[in-house]
Amino acid sequence: MARMVSRIVPPKEIEDIVQETYVRICQMDKRETIEQPKSFLMKTARNLAYDHLKKAETRLADGVETDCDFDVEARVHDEVFESIASNEEFAHFCEAVRQLPVQCRRVFVLKKVYGYSQKEIAKEMTLSESTVEKHIAVGFKRCASYMLEFSQTDERSSQSGSTTNIKGV
């Protein structure tokens, strides 16, 4: 059941959905015989997983609507700019992650990308939880410093480019 649910929701939500499935089945009012209990259990878990996704999407959409500016032309321009900027930032972030030491990178990706808990990572990689914590901290510091360095370099190049254009005019 957990494997089926894992295809629908993030790893940190799986246990909650599996537990909720058992709770729902135990709290059923009708105690009539279920002809295919395994199928019923899986369908209940799948429906709860999809319900969880819908709620998450609704929360995300509600947050976006409250932040929206209804000036369509400006919003389209901002969306294009933000998309390009975020794609560029994401590429630099990926490069920062690639530069981490192998074990540190694996721990960092499991935590930040896949949402594993420190305990899950420690078990998966046969490391102590404190080692996992240190790898996450090192990964975060190195990535943050790489991104900061990139943004400062980018800022300097845009300033020098604008002064060049002014002198050329």
Buried (B, 14 or more C-beta within 10 A) or exposed (E): BEEEBBEBBEBEBBEEBBEBBEEBBEEEEEEEEEEEEEEEBBEBBBEBBEEBBEEEEEEEEEEEEEEEEEEEEEEEEEEEEEEEEEEEBEEBBEEBBEEBEEEBBBBBBBBBEEEBBBEBBBEEBEBEEEBBBBBBEBBEEBBEEBBEEBEEEBEEEEEEEEEEEEEEE
